Amino acid sequence: MTSAVPGTLAAFLCFFSLTVNAPGAIAQEAAAKPEKKVTEIKIGYLRAYAPQLTLSMLDLPPSDEGVAGATVAIGDNNTTGKFTDQKFSLDVTEIKPEADAVQAFEDLIAKGDHYVVADLSAKQLLSIADIARDKGVLIFNIGATDDSLREEDCRINVFHIAPTRSMLADALAQYLMVKKWPNWVLLYGSHEQDHLYADALRRAATRFGGQIVAEKEFKDTGTARRTDTGATQIQQQISVFTQDLPEHDIVLVADESQVFGTYVPYRTWTPRLVAGTAGLVASSWHPASEQWGGIQMQSRFLKTTGRRMLSKDMSAWTAVRAVGEATTRTKGDDAKKINDYIRSGDFSVAAFKGQKLTFRKWNLQLRQPILLGDTKSVVSTSPQEGYLHQFSELDTLGIDQPETKCVLK
């Protein structure tokens, strides 16, 4: 027994020594181990913004429209980035709707933003597209719906998240033909964007078998639309404006400029349904969309921002997530690798629309289902059942590859 005590004491002293010295050993080991390198991916956001004039107070867009969606997506990217050693940030720059976008864009590039979400007019977007191409910057268009940007004015470095007018018109036309409402009256405004959407509706009629039995242009006379007298004047005009129309199933409205469209439903001479920019509206997202996990996205967005998610929010979210997905898959921030990957058959992005979304190789437009909804709910989703395509039913919406005028350069 007596000989065991020194042995026990020696063991205790040895254990004590190891315990006391352990923190130092651990610290030395940690110091020797290099810290993980975190790759920072900086995304620019360039928007042309000014408060808009709308016929209804409910249609006034929030001041952070689009930006809120991008901000939520940055958070989502960073959740994944914790595991891939990547950190995402967002630089937001705002200019006036008619301002020159070049200097603001170059300022973003100077900050190190190699990916830019653009909420600009077609003219502004084209003014920066070639500069971006020469500097290896990728642009994601979330605002301009002009088909020309995907066709004769397409660029090899500009990806289009926002659907085109032709996609929106085709989505609506498919539904009207499925419902067997083939006879349409077209009412359109007098501004350029109204004419462009009217052209898209005419194309959709020809493409899917609809018949436009009459057309009328509503002239913008500069009435004070937001005053009581101005609103009353326009509302009273609608009934007379639609009095002499031939027999028809539905009234199509092309009023992107917000002059008269809101006042068409319930005020036509003959009781008819209304669709287009009023009534049943085609859009890339709807605040009431619940299918395919949409309710989770809506709830998360509402909790984060305090309001409902709009189409531009979803487009901005999708753009930022596309960058996040591509950088995660390519394990870095090489713009060329990102560019090549997004164009490849391996790329897709999930956006709560029932299927993975991809870019059309011939004009870099994002394929996506289009939601048809009124002020309260989603009525339907296009492409409609029965409209088939040899590659993707989504390519029944908008300009298909055999029709394209795009030569990417």
Secondary structure as UniProt FT lines:
FT   TURN            2..3
FT   HELIX           4..32
FT   STRAND          39..48
FT   HELIX           57..59
FT   TURN            63..66
FT   HELIX           67..84
FT   STRAND          86..95
FT   TURN            97..98
FT   HELIX           102..110
FT   TURN            111..112
FT   STRAND          115..119
FT   HELIX           122..134
FT   TURN            135..136
FT   STRAND          138..141
FT   HELIX           147..150
FT   TURN            151..153
FT   TURN            156..157
FT   STRAND          158..160
FT   HELIX           165..178
FT   TURN            179..180
FT   STRAND          183..189
FT   HELIX           192..208
FT   STRAND          211..218
FT   TURN            225..226
FT   HELIX           228..241
FT   TURN            242..244
FT   STRAND          250..254
FT   TURN            256..257
FT   HELIX           261..263
FT   TURN            265..267
FT   STRAND          273..276
FT   STRAND          280..283
FT   TURN            287..288
FT   TURN            291..293
FT   HELIX           294..305
FT   HELIX           311..330
FT   HELIX           335..343
FT   TURN            345..346
FT   STRAND          349..350
FT   STRAND          356..357
FT   TURN            361..363
FT   STRAND          365..366
FT   STRAND          370..373
FT   STRAND          378..382
FT   TURN            385..386
FT   HELIX           393..396
FT   HELIX           401..403
//
